[in-house]
Amino acid sequence: MEIGIDSFADKREGDDSVKAINNVIDRIVYADEVGLHVFGIGEHHRKEFLDSSPFMILSAAAARTKNIRLTSAVTVLSAADPVRVFQNLSTLDLISGGRAEMVAGRGSFSESFPLFGFNFQDYDALFAEKLKLLLQIRDNEVVNWKGQFRAPLENQTIYPRPIQKPLPIALGVGGTPESFARAGTLGLPLMLAIIGGQTHRFRPLVDLYRESWELAGHPKDKCSVGIHSLGYVANTKEEAIELYYEGYAKMFNKIGKERGWAPVTMQGFLDQIGPKGAIVLGGPEEVAEKILRHSEALGGISRFQFQMDIADITHENLLKCMKMYENLWNSMKYTESPQMTRSQLGIEQRFL
């Protein structure tokens, strides 16, 4: 299983934007040094986040790293031009020496649609058309294409071309069945964002993805499921709660006011970090056990990515958390699921 980090490049309280964005790049460099497999940067167009151009941040990190894979998490494809998205991703692949990836998604915020002149009512139609074009560009150097939302392309050659063939593009999904089926039909890796609720409730949707994959005739061994989940690793569960809860409540109450969610409570948070809840938080052994339970609940996963910096934790504590991943992996190596072994879960025995 690959273990990684996702970040929205949000500003720590009191930090200026220059310091905040350079701290994000420093964290990517440190993640590479401690042996993490992947680092992802999201895309938002809000005051509290600095990730409106994720490939710019990833390219800066690519020049300072050696092994870690660098991915968007996610690229809001519905509000973007697939030609420019491909060029940015391909350029990152060249700078990084073949370590670039992207997760294409529709995004969980709506700000990008009016910002770039699109109608939110066309939410799914935009994404479906642009994903199809992006994959055509990836797989063909010369493109002929005509659609509803963009000027046609007639015998257009699109450069630069990447090192990796094919360039890795995964589909980011939430809870819409059509999105899971789409990923399977297209033969794309699945990246499932689970930010609340109980993980096992997503199993029917993941099964739909796998069924759609097989019906489309894609090689069974290439089918891949990853999870993006909120989480944090500390020396103990008590320490993790102390560092994480206040910032978590602050962020989700702010978003909740916009979306009509109920206020965050400590009891609700404790339910989320419990055995079946979505948040993966605690000491290394507890986190290792929960990742294995997540994998079992979904029939096996190949990647787990922590969203840990949404809680307004200091840069210094985020670096300490990354260092804990070595202890996390050691715990995973010696922790057996009571129902299923790691080999049955499809987890590869490699890390660090």
N, C-alpha and C positions, 0 to 999 in steps of 0.2 A: 504494500500500500504506500502511495506517495502522501507525504504530509506537507502542508504548506500554510501560507498566511494570505488573507485578503485584507486590503486596506481601502478606505475611502479618502485617505489623505486629509482627515479632518484636523482642524487647528486645535491644539491644546490651549486651555484657558490662559490668557496672558501672552501667548506667543504671537509674533508677527508672521506674516505669510512667508517671508523669506526663510526664517528659521524653521517654520513648520514643514515646508516642502523639502528642505534639505535634510531634516530629521527623517522624513519618510525614506528618502534615498539612502541615508545611512542605515536605516533598519533593513532595507533590502540587501545591502552589502553585508550586514551582520548575519542575516538569514543565510546567505551564501556561505559565509565563513563557518557557521555552526552545522551546516550540512542539510538544511531544509531543501526539499525538492522543487518547490514552486512558490512564487510570490505573485499575487494578483492585485491590480489597481482597478477600482470601480470607475464609474462615470456618472457624475452628477453636475447639475448646473444651479447650485445653491450656495449661499454665502458661507455656510459653515464647512463646506468641503472644497478642497483644492484640486479635485481630480477631473476637471472638465476636459482635459487633454491627456488621458491615461498613457497613450503611446509616447508622449514627450517625457513623462516621468520614467517610464520603463526604459526608454532609450538612454536616458542619463544614467540609470542604474546598470544598464547592459555594459557600458564602457568601464565600469568598476567591478564587475563580477565575472566569475569564470564558469560556474557549473549550474547555478540555479535557473530553472525555467521561468520565463517572464510572460505573464498573461494579463489580458484585460478581464475584468470581473464585475460587471459585464460591459460590453460595448452596446450602447443603445442604438441598435441598427435602424430601427424605425425612423429615427430623426436624422440619419446620416446618409452620406453619399457612398454607396458600396465601392466605387472606384477609389475614393480617397481612403476609405477604411482599409482596403487591400494594400494600397501603396504605403500607408503608415505601418501596417503589420509586416509587410515584406521588408521595409526598411529596417524595422526592429530586428527582423530575422538576420539581416546582413550584419548589423552592428553587433549583435549578440553571438554571431557564429553559429546560428541555427538553433536558438533556444526560445524562439517566440511562439506564442499561442494566443488565441483569443476565445472568449466566450461571448457569443452573440445572444442578445436578449432584447426584450421590449422595455425593460426598466420598470422600476416600481414607483417612480415619480413622473409627473406629467410636464414639468417645466420645459423640457427640451422641444416639445411639439410646437407651441407658439413661438419659441425662440428662433426656430429654424423654418417657420412658415408652414407647418403641417397641421392638419386637423386631427385632433385626438379621436374623433369619430372613426377615422380610418386606421385606428390602432393596429388591428390584426392584418388588414390588407396590405398596409405599408410594410410590415415586418415580413410577411410571406413573400412579397415580390422582391424585396431587397435582399433577403437571404438567398433566394434563387439566383439573383444576379451575382452576388458575392461568390457563391460556389462556382458559377460558370466562369468568373474571372480567375478564380483560383486554379481551375482545372484546364483553362485554355488561354494561351498567350494572345490569340486573336479572337475578339469577341464580336458577335452579332446578336443584338438584343433589342427588344421593344417592349415597353410596359406602360403602365398608367401614370406613374408618379415621377418619371424621369425622362429626359430626352433620349431618343434611341441611340444605340451604338452600332455603327456600320463599319465592319472590318477594322475595328480599333485595336491597336496593340497597346497593352497596358503594362507599364514598367514602374519600378524594378521588379524582377522576378526573385523569389526567395530561394534560400538554400534548401529548405525542407520540401520534399515532394511526397505527399501533399502537405501543404501548410496546415497545422492542426487548428481546426475550428470546432468548438463544442457548442452545444445549444443550452443556454441557461433557462431553467424552467422554475415555476412556482407551484401552482396547484391546478392548472388548466389541463384536462385530459388531452385536448387536441395538441398541445405543445409536446407532450410525451410521445404521442403517436407520430407527430411530425419528425421528431428527432430519430425515432426508430426507422421510419420509412426512408429518411434521407441518409441513414447510416452515419449519423453524427454522435460523438460522445455526449453523454448527458451530464449536466452539472445542475444539481438540485439544491435550491436555496431553501433551507429549513430554519426559519427564525423564530418559530413559535409552535405550540401544540405538541403533539406526540409523534415521534418519528415513524412508528409502525403504521400510522394512518396513511402514509404515502406508498405503502407496499403495492396496493392495487394499481396505482399509476405507474410505478416502476415496472411492474409485470406487463402493463400495457405497452410500455416502451420496448421491452424485450420481445414481446409477441410481434409487435410491428416490425422490429428489426429482422426477426426470422422470416416473417411473411414476405418481406422485401428481398430476401435472398442474400443478405449480407453475411460475411463470415462470422460464425458464432463467437469465435475467440477474440474478435475485435470489439465486441459489445462492451461498453465501459460506462460505469455509473460513479459519479463523484458527488460529494456533499459539501456545500458551503454552509457553515453553522456558526452562530455566536459562541464564543468560548474564551477561556483563559486558564493558564496553568500556573500555579504557584507552589510554594513548599507544602502548604496544607489547604484544605477546603476552606477553613475559616479565614485564612489570609486572602484567598482568592475572592471570597465574598466581600470582605472588607475593601479590597481594591476595586472591585468591579461594580458592585450594586449601585452605588450612588450615581455614577456616570451613566449606567444603563438606564436607571429610572429617569434621569434628566433627559436623555435623548429620546426615549420612547414616549415620555409624557409630552414632549414638544411635538413629535410627529403625530401622536395620538390626538392632540387638539385639532390638528388639520384634518384628521380622518375619522374622528368620532369614536376613537377607542376609549375603553374604560381606563382610569388611571392605574399605573403600576403599583402593586403592593408587594411587600416583602413575602407574604405567603404565596402569592402568584409566582414570584421569582423562585422561591424554594421548590415549588412544583416543577418549574421549568428546568431546574438543575437536578431534579430527582431522576430516578432510573429510566423513566420513559419520556421525560421532557426533552425539548430540543436543544437547550443550552448545554454545552460540554465544558464544565468548569470544576476545578478542584485541584488536588495534588496529582502528581504524575500517575500514580497507580489507579486512582479513581477515574481520571480522564482516559487512560488506556482501556480500562474496562468498559467505559461508556462508548468509546469509539467502536469497540468490538460488538457491543450490543446494537449500535446503530447499523453496523454492517450486517449483522444477523437479521435484524428487522427488515432490511431491504433486499435480502438474498445475496449479499456480497457487494462491496464497493472497492474501487481501485484508487480513490483519492479522497482525502479529507482536508479541507481548508478552513482554518480558523479565522473568523472575523472578530478580532480582539480589541481593535483600537477605537471602536465606536463608543466605548465607555469612558472616554476622557481620562484614561490612565496616562501617567507621565511617560515621556520618551524613555527615561531611565528604567522604569518598571517594565515597559514593553521589551526592552533589550534583555532584562532579567528573565522575562517570560520565555523568550526565544531560547535562551540558554537551557531552560528546563526541558526542552524537547529531547535532549539526549537521555535524561532520566525517564521521560515519557516512553521513548522507544524501548529502553531496557525493560520497563514495566510491561510493554506490549509483548515483548519476546517471551516473557515467562508467565503471562496471564492466559489461561485457557478459558474459553467460553464454556459454561456448564452444559449447553446444548450442542455445541458445534465447535470443531477445531478451526484454527485459522486457515488451514489448507482448504477446508470445506467452504469457508467464507470467501475464498478467492483472493486471500491477502498474500502478497509476495513477501518473502523473508529478506528484505533488504532496506537498509536505512543507515545513514551516516557512514 
